[in-house]
Amino acid sequence: MKIDWLVKLRHFLQTTAFCLAIAGLHLAFQPERSYDVPLVYSLSIGLTSWLLIDFGRLLFASAWESGWPAGIWGKLLPLTGIALGYVIGTSIADWWFGWSSWAGASRQQLFLSVLVSMVIGIIITYYFYSARKGDYLERKVGEATSLATEARLKLLETQLEPHMLFNTLANLRVLIGTDPQRAQDMLDRIVAYLRATLSASRASSHPLVCEFDRLRDYLELMSVRMGPRMHYVLDLPPDLADQNIPTLLLQPLVENSIKHGLEPKVEGGTITVRALRDGQRLTLQVSDTGVGFDSEAALASGFGLAQVRERLATAYADRGSVEQTSIPGQGTTILLHLPLTVAKT
């Protein structure tokens, strides 16, 4: 088993602190004695017991969750380590002071001394055991939380992709009856869009440049249906291209801009999607020059914005936020604020 020396150092310092505290208690109950006597004995016995137990457990197969020997050895090791630690530690301290603790001591005194050492040793050993197991459980909770978050993002994505596809097919159905040639062009765009994004859509996150590429494909698809009534601007600075975001994060906002902003406006308008660096945060802006609205409730409860809010909360907790502003007759702007995270290559 590989030894983690930083962990051993931490255990050494913690054991030393326990020994100092025990020596302090001895002095409190026996103030007439010099502090160096209980200090030396406490350090000798405590550190020797720790060495025997903490390094001795490496000789046995251990349970992963606690790092402690399984079976009977898990019980014998601390008892043996504490007993040997008491004998060896006492002998070291006796050598240091030049006397013998065994000579002249009554059986009752020896029994009491051994009993106190055993109780204290077991308490300290259980502390280290519980701390190790607590760390393991905390890691498992973290892993479970991470898996739950990933599953939740996947669930949201599986809801989002059909929603986009159904909207597109509904638009295609309208064009088939009114403009067959544009319907054919739109169908070709749909096939190209789905082929280009099929593999990318299986990931839970991707670089921002991929999100913009998919938006460009989608907006080109919508341009076939709306014609000159729709214009778009995609602004992605090169230094932000590798920032990592959840897939399809901006798509529902662009759909909202088309459905609620540009389509109801006779002359149409422009959709602008922009990425900005704001200190240590990434700001994503989706704005349109559509009809706008008076009440935030008009869009705040819609599928697109609700999905985005939920995905931000799931992926970033309180580190992600959404801002929404709208002016009737002039358009709507959505700002997403999230932490800067470079995509893994």
N, C-alpha and C positions, 0 to 999 in steps of 0.2 A: 504494500500500500504506500502510495506517495505521501510524504509528510509535508503538510502545509506549515512552514515555519512561522508565518505571520500569526496563524491561529495558535500555535504553540506559545509564541511570545505573549499573546493576549492572555492565554490560560496561566502562564507564569506570573504575569503582573496581577491578575485577579487573585491567584492563590496567595501571592505575597501580601496583597491588601487584606485578605481574610486573616492571614497569620498576624499581621500588625494589629488588626482589630482584636483578635483573641488575646494577644499579649497585653493590649490595653485593658481588657476585661480582667485579666489576672492581676494587673497592677491596681485596678479599682477595688478588688476584693482583698488584696494583700498589699496595701500601700507601704508597709514597712520594708518590703523587699525591693531590691534594685530593679529597675526596668529592664536592664540588659539580660537578666537571667530568664524571665519569661519570653523575652524577645528572641533570644538565641534558640531556646528549646522549641518555641512555636515555629520559627522559620525552619529549623532543622527537621522537625517531624513533618510539618505541613508540606514543604517542598520535596522531601524524600518520598512521601506518600504520593504526591502528585506525579513525580517522575515515574514511579513504579506503575501507577494506574494508567496515566495518559499515554505513556509509551508502551506499556505492557499490553494494552488493548489492541495494538497494531499486530500482535502476534496471533490474533484470533480472527475468524470470520465475523464480520460485524453487520448488523442490520443497517441498511442505507439511511433509514429515516432518523436514526439516533446516533449512528456511528459507534454503537456499543455492541460488545460481543453477545451473540445470541445463545440461548440455552443456559446451561448450568454455569458456564464461564462468566456470564454476565453478572451472576450473584457472587461467585467465588473471587473474582478479580478484585473488586473493591475491598472485600473483607481481608483478603490476603495482602493486598497493597497497603491497607491501613495498619494491619498488624506488623508487617515488616517495616513499614515506615516509622512506626512508633519505636520499635527496637533499634533500628539503624539510626534514626534521627536522635534518639536519646543518647545513644553511644557517641555520636558526633559531638553533641552538646557537652556530654561529660568530658570528652577529650579536650574540648575547648576550654573548659573551666578547670580541668585537672582534678576532678573528683568522680565518684561513682554514685549514680542515683539508686542503684540496686542495693548498695551496702547500707544496712541500718534501716531500710524502709520496711514497714510492716506490710503484711499481705493486704490488709484493708486499704492502705495508701496506694499500693501498686494496682489493686483492682480498680479503685476509684479513678486513678490516673489513666489506666487503659480504657475504662468505660467512657470517660469524658473524651478521650482521643478518638475512640470508635464513633461515638455519636456525632462529634464535630466533623470527622472525616466523611461519614455517610451523608451528612447534610450538604457538605461542600460538593461531594461527588454527585449527589442528586441535582444540585444546582447546575452543574456542567451538563449533565444528562438532559435535563429539562430545557436548557438553553439551546443545545444542539437540536433536539427534537422540535422545539419551537421555531428555530430557523428553517428546518425542513418543511414544517407545516406552512410557514409563511411563504416559502418558495412555491409550494404546491398551490396555495391560494392565488399567488401571482400568476402562475401558469394557467390555472383554471379561469381566472379573470381575463387573461389574454386570449385564451381559446374562445371564451364566451363573446368577447368583443369582436373577434374575427368572424365568428359564426353570425353575429348580429349584422355586421357589415355585409356579409354574403347574402343574408336574408333580405336586407334592404335593397341590395343590387338586383336580386332576382325579382323583386317587385318593380324596380325601376325600368329594367330593360324591356319587359313586355309592354309597359305603359308607353314608352317611346315608340315601340314598334306598332302598337295598335293605333296610336295617333297618326303615324305616318301612313298606315294602310287606309285609315278613314279618309285622309286627305287624297290618297290615290283613287279611292272609290269615287269621290266627287269629280276628279279630273277625267275619269274614264267617260263619264256622261257628257262633260262640257268641252273637253279638249283632248281627244284621243292621242294626238301626237305628243303633247306635253305629258300625258299619262305614261306613254311609252318611255319618254326620256326619264321621267321620275322613277319608273320601275327599274331602268338600267342603273340609275344612281343608288337605288335601294340595294340591289344585288352587289354593286361594288362596295357600298358602305358596309354591309354585313360581312362580306368576304374580308375586307381590310381590318375589321374590328373584332372578328370572332375570337381569335387567340388572345388579344389584349383584354377583352372583356372578362376573361376567366380569372384575371388577377384581382386582388383586393385593392391594390394601389399601383400607381405607375408615375413616371416623370411628368411634370407639367406640360412638356412639349408634346407628349402623346395625347394628353387631354385636349390640347389646342388642335392637334391634327384631326382628332375625331370630331371636334366641333366644326372644323372647316368642312369636313365631309358632310356633316349633317346640315350645315347652313347652305352648302351647295345644293343639297337635296331639296331643302325648302325653297331655294331660289327658283327651282324648276316650277314649283307650284305657284309662287307669288309673283314671279317675274320681276319687272322693274319696280314693283311696290316695296321690295325689300332690299336693303343694302346692309352690309356688315363690315366691321373692323375688328381684327384680331391683333392685339398688341402684346407680345411676349418678349421682354428683354432677354438677351442671350444668357446673362448671368443668373437668370431664374429658371432656365429651361430644365435643369436637373432637379428642381425641387419636387419632393414626393408628395402626392395627394391621393385620396381615394378615387378610384375610377368612377367615371360618370358623375362627378360632383357638380360640374357646371351645366351639364346637359339639361336637367329639369328647369333651371333658371332661364336658359335660352328658350326652351319650349314655352315657358310662361310669358316671356317677352313677345314671342310670336303670337301666341293664342290670345293673351289679354291686352297686349300693347299695340302690335302692328296690324293684326287682322281686322279689328274693329275700326281702324282709321282708314278712311277712303284712300288717302294718298300714300298710306304705308309709312315707312320710316327706316331708321337705322338702328342696328344692334351693335353695341361695342362691348367687347370682352377684353379686359386688360389685367395684367399682373403687375403688382407694385411691391417694392420692398419698403417696409415701414419699421425701421430699426431692426429688431430681432424677430419681426413678424412678417408673414407673407399676406398681402391683401389682394384678393381677387374681386374684380368689379365686373358686373354684368348690368349694362344700362341700355335703355331704348328710348326712342323719341316718339313713343306711342301715345295712347289716349290718357294714360295715368289713371289715378283713382283717388277718391276722397277718403275712404276709410281703409285702414290697414287690414281690417277684418276681411276685406274683399279678396285679398291674396294670401294673408297669413295662414288661412286654413286650407289653402289649396294643396294639391298633391305635391307639386314640385318643391315649394318652399318648406313644407312640412318635412319632406324627405331629407332635404339638405340640412335643416336644423337637427334632425335626429341623427344623421350620419356624422355631423360635426361633433355632437355630444358624445356619440359612441366612440369615435376615433380619437378625439382630443380632450374630452371632458370639459373642464372650465377654461382650457387654453384656446378653444375655438369659439367664435361668436359671429352673429349675423346682424347686419344693419340694413334697414329698408327705408327708403324715402321715395315719395311720389308726388308729382304736381299734376293736377288735372289738366289735360290738354297738352302737356309738355313731356310726359314720360315717367319712367320708374328706374331707380337705381338700387341694386343690391350689392352690398359689400360683405365679403367673407374674410374674417381675420383668423389666421391659423399660424402655428409656429413654423419656422423655417426648418425643413428636413430634407437633406440631399438624398436622392434616390440611390439605392444600392445597385452596384453594377456587378 
